[in-house]
């Protein structure tokens, strides 16, 4: 939960020590939100967990809402990272299926590790307009990338050409957000983690209708051309 110096409040500390203190507050806030939920979390508890006075909190954040939004943003960016770092990696030589498999595993491992705070984020996003807006913007950006990736694979003859990329990305996106919440946060599924991840991956790959590539096709680079 590191923080860039430019994220300090205007006029606030911009030194290395200030950045480290701000990062401590973010880490402490995440722990308090996980333990107490958003409504019962107190600024004084966050400051105490970070080893600071109550008043010191306001050198870095204006409210509990502000620090929660930053915690939520950092966590969700972490969960979404495999899309760019694995699936859309321009240097990767892996097949689309291999990249999807690796990305889903990384996503699910991160979600499992962040399940407690994700439960709180999911709850807050239902009534906090700012958290909901930021989440919508991120999901919309990722949806466009997935949609274009599907179109590229269709152009290379790798996936079902009759799929509507808009509908497909919406359905697959819902699976990668709602399924882990139902399983890892709400406990609606009782199964081994590796088995659950493997089954989810199979559903995802099967939904795209992968086909044998035509002779001479650049199957390993199709998701990025």
FIKOLZA-1660 file (N, C-alpha, C; in steps of 0.1 Angstrom, whole numbers, plus 5000, padded with zeros to 4 digits):
% residues 225
   i   px   py   pz ch aa at
   1 5008 4988 5000  A  X  N
   1 5000 5000 5000  A  X CA
   1 5009 5012 5000  A  X  C
   2 5018 5013 4991  A  X  N
   2 5027 5024 4991  A  X CA
   2 5020 5036 4984  A  X  C
   3 5024 5048 4987  A  X  N
   3 5017 5060 4981  A  X CA
   3 5027 5069 4975  A  X  C
   4 5023 5075 4964  A  X  N
   4 5032 5084 4957  A  X CA
   4 5032 5098 4964  A  X  C
   5 5043 5105 4964  A  X  N
   5 5043 5117 4972  A  X CA
   5 5034 5127 4966  A  X  C
   6 5030 5126 4954  A  X  N
   6 5021 5136 4948  A  X CA
   6 5007 5134 4953  A  X  C
   7 5004 5123 4960  A  X  N
   7 4991 5121 4966  A  X CA
   7 4989 5128 4979  A  X  C
   8 4999 5134 4985  A  X  N
   8 4998 5141 4997  A  X CA
   8 4988 5152 4996  A  X  C
   9 4981 5156 5006  A  X  N
   9 4972 5167 5006  A  X CA
   9 4980 5180 5002  A  X  C
  10 4974 5190 4996  A  X  N
  10 4981 5202 4993  A  X CA
  10 4987 5208 5005  A  X  C
  11 5000 5211 5005  A  X  N
  11 5006 5217 5016  A  X CA
  11 5011 5207 5027  A  X  C
  12 5007 5194 5024  A  X  N
  12 5011 5184 5034  A  X CA
  12 5025 5179 5032  A  X  C
  13 5030 5170 5040  A  X  N
  13 5044 5166 5040  A  X CA
  13 5047 5159 5026  A  X  C
  14 5058 5162 5020  A  X  N
  14 5062 5156 5008  A  X CA
  14 5076 5150 5009  A  X  C
  15 5081 5149 5021  A  X  N
  15 5094 5142 5023  A  X CA
  15 5092 5127 5022  A  X  C
  16 5104 5120 5022  A  X  N
  16 5103 5106 5023  A  X CA
  16 5097 5101 5035  A  X  C
  17 5099 5108 5046  A  X  N
  17 5093 5104 5059  A  X CA
  17 5078 5106 5058  A  X  C
  18 5074 5117 5052  A  X  N
  18 5060 5119 5050  A  X CA
  18 5053 5108 5042  A  X  C
  19 5060 5104 5031  A  X  N
  19 5054 5094 5023  A  X CA
  19 5053 5081 5030  A  X  C
  20 5063 5077 5038  A  X  N
  20 5063 5065 5046  A  X CA
  20 5052 5065 5056  A  X  C
  21 5050 5077 5063  A  X  N
  21 5039 5078 5072  A  X CA
  21 5025 5077 5066  A  X  C
  22 5024 5082 5054  A  X  N
  22 5011 5081 5047  A  X CA
  22 5009 5067 5043  A  X  C
  23 5019 5060 5039  A  X  N
  23 5018 5045 5036  A  X CA
  23 5014 5037 5048  A  X  C
  24 5019 5041 5060  A  X  N
  24 5016 5034 5072  A  X CA
  24 5001 5036 5075  A  X  C
  25 4996 5048 5073  A  X  N
  25 4982 5051 5075  A  X CA
  25 4973 5042 5066  A  X  C
  26 4977 5041 5054  A  X  N
  26 4969 5033 5044  A  X CA
  26 4969 5019 5048  A  X  C
  27 4981 5013 5052  A  X  N
  27 4981 4999 5057  A  X CA
  27 4973 4997 5069  A  X  C
  28 4974 5007 5079  A  X  N
  28 4966 5006 5091  A  X CA
  28 4952 5006 5088  A  X  C
  29 4948 5016 5079  A  X  N
  29 4934 5017 5076  A  X CA
  29 4928 5004 5070  A  X  C
  30 4936 4998 5061  A  X  N
  30 4931 4985 5055  A  X CA
  30 4929 4975 5066  A  X  C
  31 4937 4974 5076  A  X  N
  31 4936 4964 5086  A  X CA
  31 4923 4967 5095  A  X  C
  32 4921 4980 5098  A  X  N
  32 4910 4984 5106  A  X CA
  32 4897 4982 5099  A  X  C
  33 4896 4985 5086  A  X  N
  33 4884 4983 5078  A  X CA
  33 4881 4968 5077  A  X  C
  34 4892 4960 5076  A  X  N
  34 4890 4945 5075  A  X CA
  34 4884 4940 5088  A  X  C
  35 4889 4945 5099  A  X  N
  35 4885 4940 5112  A  X CA
  35 4871 4945 5117  A  X  C
  36 4868 4958 5114  A  X  N
  36 4856 4964 5119  A  X CA
  36 4846 4968 5109  A  X  C
  37 4849 4967 5096  A  X  N
  37 4840 4972 5086  A  X CA
  37 4841 4987 5085  A  X  C
  38 4835 4993 5075  A  X  N
  38 4836 5007 5073  A  X CA
  38 4829 5015 5083  A  X  C
  39 4817 5012 5086  A  X  N
  39 4809 5020 5095  A  X CA
  39 4815 5021 5109  A  X  C
  40 4820 5010 5114  A  X  N
  40 4825 5009 5128  A  X CA
  40 4840 5013 5129  A  X  C
  41 4846 5015 5118  A  X  N
  41 4861 5019 5118  A  X CA
  41 4861 5033 5123  A  X  C
  42 4871 5036 5131  A  X  N
  42 4873 5050 5136  A  X CA
  42 4887 5055 5132  A  X  C
  43 4887 5068 5129  A  X  N
  43 4900 5075 5126  A  X CA
  43 4910 5073 5137  A  X  C
  44 4905 5074 5149  A  X  N
  44 4915 5072 5161  A  X CA
  44 4921 5058 5161  A  X  C
  45 4913 5048 5157  A  X  N
  45 4918 5035 5156  A  X CA
  45 4929 5033 5145  A  X  C
  46 4926 5040 5134  A  X  N
  46 4936 5039 5123  A  X CA
  46 4949 5046 5127  A  X  C
  47 4948 5058 5133  A  X  N
  47 4960 5065 5137  A  X CA
  47 4967 5057 5147  A  X  C
  48 4961 5052 5157  A  X  N
  48 4967 5044 5167  A  X CA
  48 4974 5032 5161  A  X  C
  49 4968 5025 5152  A  X  N
  49 4974 5013 5146  A  X CA
  49 4987 5017 5138  A  X  C
  50 4986 5029 5132  A  X  N
  50 4998 5034 5125  A  X CA
  50 5009 5040 5134  A  X  C
  51 5006 5041 5147  A  X  N
  51 5016 5046 5156  A  X CA
  51 5016 5061 5156  A  X  C
  52 5005 5068 5153  A  X  N
  52 5004 5082 5152  A  X CA
  52 4993 5088 5161  A  X  C
  53 4993 5101 5163  A  X  N
  53 4983 5107 5171  A  X CA
  53 4970 5109 5162  A  X  C
  54 4959 5111 5168  A  X  N
  54 4947 5113 5161  A  X CA
  54 4948 5125 5151  A  X  C
  55 4954 5135 5156  A  X  N
  55 4955 5148 5148  A  X CA
  55 4964 5146 5136  A  X  C
  56 4974 5137 5137  A  X  N
  56 4983 5135 5126  A  X CA
  56 4976 5130 5114  A  X  C
  57 4966 5122 5116  A  X  N
  57 4958 5117 5105  A  X CA
  57 4955 5127 5095  A  X  C
  58 4950 5139 5100  A  X  N
  58 4945 5150 5091  A  X CA
  58 4956 5157 5083  A  X  C
  59 4968 5154 5086  A  X  N
  59 4979 5160 5077  A  X CA
  59 4979 5152 5064  A  X  C
  60 4973 5141 5063  A  X  N
  60 4974 5132 5051  A  X CA
  60 4960 5130 5045  A  X  C
  61 4950 5129 5053  A  X  N
  61 4937 5126 5047  A  X CA
  61 4926 5135 5055  A  X  C
  62 4916 5138 5047  A  X  N
  62 4906 5147 5053  A  X CA
  62 4895 5140 5060  A  X  C
  63 4893 5127 5057  A  X  N
  63 4882 5119 5063  A  X CA
  63 4884 5104 5062  A  X  C
  64 4876 5097 5069  A  X  N
  64 4876 5082 5068  A  X CA
  64 4872 5078 5054  A  X  C
  65 4863 5085 5048  A  X  N
  65 4858 5082 5035  A  X CA
  65 4870 5083 5025  A  X  C
  66 4878 5094 5026  A  X  N
  66 4889 5096 5017  A  X CA
  66 4899 5085 5017  A  X  C
  67 4903 5081 5029  A  X  N
  67 4913 5070 5030  A  X CA
  67 4908 5057 5026  A  X  C
  68 4895 5055 5029  A  X  N
  68 4889 5042 5024  A  X CA
  68 4889 5041 5009  A  X  C
  69 4885 5052 5002  A  X  N
  69 4885 5052 4988  A  X CA
  69 4899 5049 4982  A  X  C
  70 4909 5054 4988  A  X  N
  70 4923 5052 4983  A  X CA
  70 4927 5037 4986  A  X  C
  71 4923 5032 4997  A  X  N
  71 4925 5017 5000  A  X CA
  71 4918 5009 4990  A  X  C
  72 4905 5012 4987  A  X  N
  72 4897 5004 4977  A  X CA
  72 4904 5005 4963  A  X  C
  73 4908 5017 4959  A  X  N
  73 4914 5018 4946  A  X CA
  73 4927 5010 4945  A  X  C
  74 4935 5010 4955  A  X  N
  74 4948 5002 4955  A  X CA
  74 4945 4987 4954  A  X  C
  75 4935 4982 4962  A  X  N
  75 4932 4968 4962  A  X CA
  75 4926 4964 4948  A  X  C
  76 4917 4972 4943  A  X  N
  76 4911 4968 4930  A  X CA
  76 4921 4969 4918  A  X  C
  77 4930 4978 4919  A  X  N
  77 4940 4979 4908  A  X CA
  77 4949 4966 4909  A  X  C
  78 4952 4962 4921  A  X  N
  78 4960 4950 4923  A  X CA
  78 4952 4938 4917  A  X  C
  79 4939 4937 4919  A  X  N
  79 4932 4925 4914  A  X CA
  79 4931 4926 4899  A  X  C
  80 4931 4938 4893  A  X  N
  80 4929 4939 4879  A  X CA
  80 4942 4938 4871  A  X  C
  81 4953 4939 4878  A  X  N
  81 4967 4939 4872  A  X CA
  81 4969 4928 4862  A  X  C
  82 4965 4915 4864  A  X  N
  82 4968 4905 4855  A  X CA
  82 4963 4907 4841  A  X  C
  83 4952 4916 4839  A  X  N
  83 4947 4918 4826  A  X CA
  83 4958 4924 4817  A  X  C
  84 4965 4934 4822  A  X  N
  84 4976 4941 4815  A  X CA
  84 4989 4933 4815  A  X  C
  85 4992 4928 4827  A  X  N
  85 5006 4922 4829  A  X CA
  85 5007 4908 4823  A  X  C
  86 4995 4901 4821  A  X  N
  86 4996 4888 4816  A  X CA
  86 4988 4886 4803  A  X  C
  87 4975 4889 4803  A  X  N
  87 4967 4887 4791  A  X CA
  87 4972 4896 4779  A  X  C
  88 4974 4909 4782  A  X  N
  88 4977 4918 4772  A  X CA
  88 4992 4921 4771  A  X  C
  89 5000 4913 4777  A  X  N
  89 5014 4916 4777  A  X CA
  89 5020 4915 4763  A  X  C
  90 5025 4925 4757  A  X  N
  90 5030 4925 4743  A  X CA
  90 5042 4916 4741  A  X  C
  91 5049 4913 4752  A  X  N
  91 5062 4906 4751  A  X CA
  91 5059 4891 4753  A  X  C
  92 5047 4887 4757  A  X  N
  92 5044 4873 4760  A  X CA
  92 5044 4864 4747  A  X  C
  93 5049 4852 4748  A  X  N
  93 5049 4842 4737  A  X CA
  93 5039 4831 4741  A  X  C
  94 5032 4832 4752  A  X  N
  94 5022 4822 4755  A  X CA
  94 5010 4823 4746  A  X  C
  95 5003 4812 4745  A  X  N
  95 4990 4812 4737  A  X CA
  95 4980 4819 4745  A  X  C
  96 4969 4824 4738  A  X  N
  96 4958 4830 4745  A  X CA
  96 4953 4822 4757  A  X  C
  97 4951 4809 4755  A  X  N
  97 4946 4801 4766  A  X CA
  97 4955 4801 4778  A  X  C
  98 4968 4800 4775  A  X  N
  98 4978 4800 4786  A  X CA
  98 4978 4813 4793  A  X  C
  99 4976 4824 4786  A  X  N
  99 4976 4837 4793  A  X CA
  99 4963 4838 4801  A  X  C
 100 4952 4834 4796  A  X  N
 100 4940 4835 4803  A  X CA
 100 4941 4826 4816  A  X  C
 101 4946 4814 4815  A  X  N
 101 4948 4806 4826  A  X CA
 101 4956 4812 4837  A  X  C
 102 4968 4818 4833  A  X  N
 102 4977 4824 4843  A  X CA
 102 4970 4836 4849  A  X  C
 103 4963 4844 4841  A  X  N
 103 4957 4856 4846  A  X CA
 103 4946 4853 4856  A  X  C
 104 4938 4843 4853  A  X  N
 104 4927 4840 4862  A  X CA
 104 4933 4835 4875  A  X  C
 105 4943 4827 4875  A  X  N
 105 4949 4822 4887  A  X CA
 105 4954 4833 4896  A  X  C
 106 4962 4842 4890  A  X  N
 106 4967 4854 4897  A  X CA
 106 4956 4862 4903  A  X  C
 107 4945 4865 4895  A  X  N
 107 4934 4872 4900  A  X CA
 107 4927 4866 4912  A  X  C
 108 4925 4853 4911  A  X  N
 108 4918 4846 4921  A  X CA
 108 4927 4845 4934  A  X  C
 109 4940 4843 4932  A  X  N
 109 4949 4843 4944  A  X CA
 109 4949 4856 4951  A  X  C
 110 4949 4867 4943  A  X  N
 110 4948 4880 4949  A  X CA
 110 4935 4882 4956  A  X  C
 111 4924 4878 4950  A  X  N
 111 4911 4880 4956  A  X CA
 111 4910 4872 4969  A  X  C
 112 4915 4860 4969  A  X  N
 112 4915 4852 4981  A  X CA
 112 4923 4859 4992  A  X  C
 113 4934 4864 4989  A  X  N
 113 4942 4871 4999  A  X CA
 113 4936 4884 5004  A  X  C
 114 4928 4890 4995  A  X  N
 114 4922 4903 4998  A  X CA
 114 4907 4902 5001  A  X  C
 115 4902 4889 5004  A  X  N
 115 4888 4887 5005  A  X CA
 115 4881 4895 5016  A  X  C
 116 4888 4897 5027  A  X  N
 116 4882 4905 5038  A  X CA
 116 4879 4919 5034  A  X  C
 117 4889 4926 5029  A  X  N
 117 4887 4940 5025  A  X CA
 117 4878 4941 5013  A  X  C
 118 4878 4931 5004  A  X  N
 118 4869 4931 4992  A  X CA
 118 4854 4930 4997  A  X  C
 119 4852 4923 5008  A  X  N
 119 4838 4922 5013  A  X CA
 119 4834 4936 5017  A  X  C
 120 4843 4943 5023  A  X  N
 120 4839 4957 5028  A  X CA
 120 4837 4966 5016  A  X  C
 121 4846 4965 5006  A  X  N
 121 4845 4974 4994  A  X CA
 121 4832 4971 4987  A  X  C
 122 4829 4958 4986  A  X  N
 122 4816 4955 4979  A  X CA
 122 4804 4962 4986  A  X  C
 123 4804 4961 4999  A  X  N
 123 4793 4967 5007  A  X CA
 123 4793 4982 5005  A  X  C
 124 4804 4989 5006  A  X  N
 124 4805 5003 5006  A  X CA
 124 4801 5008 4992  A  X  C
 125 4805 5001 4981  A  X  N
 125 4802 5005 4968  A  X CA
 125 4788 5006 4965  A  X  C
 126 4779 5000 4973  A  X  N
 126 4765 5000 4971  A  X CA
 126 4758 5013 4976  A  X  C
 127 4765 5020 4984  A  X  N
 127 4759 5033 4989  A  X CA
 127 4769 5045 4988  A  X  C
 128 4781 5043 4985  A  X  N
 128 4791 5054 4984  A  X CA
 128 4792 5057 4969  A  X  C
 129 4787 5069 4964  A  X  N
 129 4787 5072 4950  A  X CA
 129 4801 5073 4945  A  X  C
 130 4810 5078 4953  A  X  N
 130 4824 5080 4948  A  X CA
 130 4831 5067 4946  A  X  C
 131 4830 5058 4955  A  X  N
 131 4836 5044 4953  A  X CA
 131 4829 5038 4941  A  X  C
 132 4816 5039 4940  A  X  N
 132 4809 5033 4929  A  X CA
 132 4814 5039 4915  A  X  C
 133 4815 5052 4915  A  X  N
 133 4820 5059 4903  A  X CA
 133 4834 5054 4899  A  X  C
 134 4843 5054 4908  A  X  N
 134 4857 5050 4905  A  X CA
 134 4857 5035 4901  A  X  C
 135 4849 5027 4907  A  X  N
 135 4849 5013 4903  A  X CA
 135 4843 5011 4889  A  X  C
 136 4833 5019 4886  A  X  N
 136 4827 5019 4872  A  X CA
 136 4837 5023 4862  A  X  C
 137 4844 5033 4864  A  X  N
 137 4854 5038 4855  A  X CA
 137 4865 5027 4852  A  X  C
 138 4869 5021 4863  A  X  N
 138 4880 5010 4861  A  X CA
 138 4874 4998 4853  A  X  C
 139 4862 4994 4857  A  X  N
 139 4856 4983 4850  A  X CA
 139 4853 4986 4835  A  X  C
 140 4849 4998 4833  A  X  N
 140 4846 5002 4819  A  X CA
 140 4859 5002 4810  A  X  C
 141 4870 5006 4816  A  X  N
 141 4883 5006 4809  A  X CA
 141 4887 4992 4806  A  X  C
 142 4886 4983 4816  A  X  N
 142 4890 4969 4814  A  X CA
 142 4881 4962 4804  A  X  C
 143 4868 4966 4805  A  X  N
 143 4858 4960 4795  A  X CA
 143 4862 4963 4781  A  X  C
 144 4866 4975 4778  A  X  N
 144 4870 4979 4765  A  X CA
 144 4882 4971 4760  A  X  C
 145 4891 4969 4769  A  X  N
 145 4903 4961 4766  A  X CA
 145 4900 4947 4763  A  X  C
 146 4891 4941 4771  A  X  N
 146 4887 4927 4769  A  X CA
 146 4879 4926 4756  A  X  C
 147 4870 4935 4753  A  X  N
 147 4862 4935 4741  A  X CA
 147 4872 4935 4729  A  X  C
 148 4881 4944 4729  A  X  N
 148 4890 4945 4717  A  X CA
 148 4899 4932 4716  A  X  C
 149 4903 4926 4727  A  X  N
 149 4911 4914 4727  A  X CA
 149 4902 4903 4720  A  X  C
 150 4890 4902 4724  A  X  N
 150 4881 4892 4717  A  X CA
 150 4880 4894 4702  A  X  C
 151 4879 4907 4698  A  X  N
 151 4878 4910 4684  A  X CA
 151 4891 4906 4677  A  X  C
 152 4902 4908 4683  A  X  N
 152 4915 4904 4677  A  X CA
 152 4915 4889 4675  A  X  C
 153 4911 4882 4685  A  X  N
 153 4912 4867 4684  A  X CA
 153 4902 4862 4674  A  X  C
 154 4891 4869 4672  A  X  N
 154 4881 4865 4662  A  X CA
 154 4887 4868 4648  A  X  C
 155 4894 4879 4646  A  X  N
 155 4901 4882 4633  A  X CA
 155 4911 4871 4630  A  X  C
 156 4917 4865 4640  A  X  N
 156 4928 4855 4637  A  X CA
 156 4922 4841 4637  A  X  C
 157 4908 4840 4638  A  X  N
 157 4902 4827 4637  A  X CA
 157 4904 4818 4649  A  X  C
 158 4907 4824 4661  A  X  N
 158 4910 4816 4673  A  X CA
 158 4898 4813 4682  A  X  C
 159 4888 4822 4681  A  X  N
 159 4876 4820 4690  A  X CA
 159 4863 4821 4681  A  X  C
 160 4852 4817 4687  A  X  N
 160 4839 4816 4680  A  X CA
 160 4836 4830 4673  A  X  C
 161 4835 4830 4660  A  X  N
 161 4833 4842 4653  A  X CA
 161 4819 4848 4655  A  X  C
 162 4810 4839 4660  A  X  N
 162 4796 4844 4662  A  X CA
 162 4794 4851 4675  A  X  C
 163 4804 4851 4684  A  X  N
 163 4803 4857 4697  A  X CA
 163 4801 4872 4694  A  X  C
 164 4793 4878 4702  A  X  N
 164 4792 4893 4703  A  X CA
 164 4802 4898 4713  A  X  C
 165 4813 4904 4709  A  X  N
 165 4823 4908 4719  A  X CA
 165 4818 4917 4730  A  X  C
 166 4808 4925 4728  A  X  N
 166 4803 4934 4738  A  X CA
 166 4796 4925 4749  A  X  C
 167 4787 4916 4744  A  X  N
 167 4780 4908 4754  A  X CA
 167 4790 4898 4760  A  X  C
 168 4799 4892 4753  A  X  N
 168 4808 4882 4758  A  X CA
 168 4817 4889 4769  A  X  C
 169 4822 4900 4767  A  X  N
 169 4831 4907 4777  A  X CA
 169 4822 4910 4790  A  X  C
 170 4810 4914 4788  A  X  N
 170 4801 4917 4799  A  X CA
 170 4799 4905 4808  A  X  C
 171 4796 4894 4801  A  X  N
 171 4793 4881 4808  A  X CA
 171 4805 4876 4815  A  X  C
 172 4817 4876 4808  A  X  N
 172 4829 4871 4814  A  X CA
 172 4834 4880 4825  A  X  C
 173 4832 4893 4823  A  X  N
 173 4836 4903 4834  A  X CA
 173 4828 4901 4846  A  X  C
 174 4815 4898 4845  A  X  N
 174 4806 4896 4856  A  X CA
 174 4811 4883 4864  A  X  C
 175 4815 4873 4856  A  X  N
 175 4820 4861 4863  A  X CA
 175 4833 4864 4871  A  X  C
 176 4842 4872 4866  A  X  N
 176 4854 4874 4873  A  X CA
 176 4853 4884 4885  A  X  C
 177 4841 4890 4886  A  X  N
 177 4839 4899 4897  A  X CA
 177 4829 4893 4907  A  X  C
 178 4818 4888 4902  A  X  N
 178 4808 4883 4911  A  X CA
 178 4811 4869 4916  A  X  C
 179 4817 4860 4908  A  X  N
 179 4820 4846 4913  A  X CA
 179 4829 4846 4925  A  X  C
 180 4841 4853 4924  A  X  N
 180 4849 4853 4936  A  X CA
 180 4843 4859 4948  A  X  C
 181 4834 4869 4946  A  X  N
 181 4827 4875 4958  A  X CA
 181 4818 4865 4964  A  X  C
 182 4810 4858 4956  A  X  N
 182 4801 4848 4961  A  X CA
 182 4809 4836 4968  A  X  C
 183 4820 4832 4962  A  X  N
 183 4828 4821 4967  A  X CA
 183 4836 4825 4979  A  X  C
 184 4845 4835 4977  A  X  N
 184 4855 4837 4987  A  X CA
 184 4851 4847 4998  A  X  C
 185 4841 4855 4995  A  X  N
 185 4836 4865 5005  A  X CA
 185 4824 4860 5012  A  X  C
 186 4814 4856 5005  A  X  N
 186 4801 4852 5010  A  X CA
 186 4801 4837 5014  A  X  C
 187 4810 4829 5009  A  X  N
 187 4811 4815 5013  A  X CA
 187 4800 4806 5007  A  X  C
 188 4795 4810 4995  A  X  N
 188 4784 4803 4989  A  X CA
 188 4788 4790 4982  A  X  C
 189 4801 4788 4981  A  X  N
 189 4807 4776 4974  A  X CA
 189 4817 4770 4983  A  X  C
 190 4816 4757 4986  A  X  N
 190 4825 4749 4994  A  X CA
 190 4833 4740 4985  A  X  C
 191 4845 4744 4981  A  X  N
 191 4853 4735 4973  A  X CA
 191 4868 4739 4974  A  X  C
 192 4877 4730 4971  A  X  N
 192 4891 4732 4971  A  X CA
 192 4894 4744 4962  A  X  C
 193 4904 4753 4966  A  X  N
 193 4907 4765 4959  A  X CA
 193 4912 4762 4945  A  X  C
 194 4922 4752 4944  A  X  N
 194 4927 4749 4931  A  X CA
 194 4916 4744 4921  A  X  C
 195 4907 4736 4927  A  X  N
 195 4897 4730 4919  A  X CA
 195 4887 4741 4914  A  X  C
 196 4884 4750 4923  A  X  N
 196 4875 4761 4919  A  X CA
 196 4881 4770 4908  A  X  C
 197 4894 4773 4910  A  X  N
 197 4901 4781 4900  A  X CA
 197 4901 4774 4886  A  X  C
 198 4904 4761 4886  A  X  N
 198 4905 4753 4874  A  X CA
 198 4891 4753 4867  A  X  C
 199 4881 4751 4875  A  X  N
 199 4867 4750 4869  A  X CA
 199 4863 4764 4863  A  X  C
 200 4866 4775 4870  A  X  N
 200 4863 4788 4865  A  X CA
 200 4871 4791 4852  A  X  C
 201 4883 4786 4852  A  X  N
 201 4891 4788 4840  A  X CA
 201 4885 4781 4828  A  X  C
 202 4881 4769 4830  A  X  N
 202 4875 4761 4820  A  X CA
 202 4862 4767 4814  A  X  C
 203 4854 4772 4823  A  X  N
 203 4842 4779 4819  A  X CA
 203 4845 4791 4810  A  X  C
 204 4855 4799 4815  A  X  N
 204 4859 4811 4808  A  X CA
 204 4864 4808 4794  A  X  C
 205 4873 4798 4793  A  X  N
 205 4879 4794 4780  A  X CA
 205 4869 4788 4771  A  X  C
 206 4860 4779 4776  A  X  N
 206 4850 4773 4768  A  X CA
 206 4840 4783 4763  A  X  C
 207 4837 4793 4771  A  X  N
 207 4828 4804 4767  A  X CA
 207 4832 4811 4754  A  X  C
 208 4845 4812 4753  A  X  N
 208 4851 4819 4741  A  X CA
 208 4851 4810 4728  A  X  C
 209 4849 4797 4730  A  X  N
 209 4849 4788 4719  A  X CA
 209 4862 4788 4711  A  X  C
 210 4873 4785 4718  A  X  N
 210 4886 4785 4711  A  X CA
 210 4886 4774 4700  A  X  C
 211 4892 4777 4689  A  X  N
 211 4893 4768 4678  A  X CA
 211 4907 4766 4674  A  X  C
 212 4910 4755 4667  A  X  N
 212 4923 4753 4662  A  X CA
 212 4927 4764 4652  A  X  C
 213 4939 4770 4653  A  X  N
 213 4942 4781 4645  A  X CA
 213 4945 4776 4630  A  X  C
 214 4942 4784 4620  A  X  N
 214 4945 4780 4607  A  X CA
 214 4960 4778 4604  A  X  C
 215 4964 4770 4595  A  X  N
 215 4979 4768 4592  A  X CA
 215 4986 4782 4590  A  X  C
 216 4997 4783 4597  A  X  N
 216 5005 4795 4595  A  X CA
 216 5001 4807 4603  A  X  C
 217 4990 4806 4611  A  X  N
 217 4985 4817 4618  A  X CA
 217 4994 4820 4630  A  X  C
 218 4994 4833 4634  A  X  N
 218 5003 4837 4645  A  X CA
 218 4995 4835 4658  A  X  C
 219 4992 4823 4662  A  X  N
 219 4983 4820 4673  A  X CA
 219 4988 4826 4686  A  X  C
 220 5002 4826 4688  A  X  N
 220 5007 4831 4701  A  X CA
 220 5007 4846 4702  A  X  C
 221 5005 4853 4691  A  X  N
 221 5005 4867 4692  A  X CA
 221 4991 4874 4689  A  X  C
 222 4981 4865 4688  A  X  N
 222 4968 4870 4683  A  X CA
 222 4961 4880 4692  A  X  C
 223 4964 4879 4705  A  X  N
 223 4957 4888 4714  A  X CA
 223 4962 4902 4715  A  X  C
 224 4974 4904 4707  A  X  N
 224 4979 4917 4708  A  X CA
 224 4981 4924 4694  A  X  C
 225 4977 4917 4683  A  X  N
 225 4979 4923 4670  A  X CA
 225 4966 4928 4665  A  X  C
% end
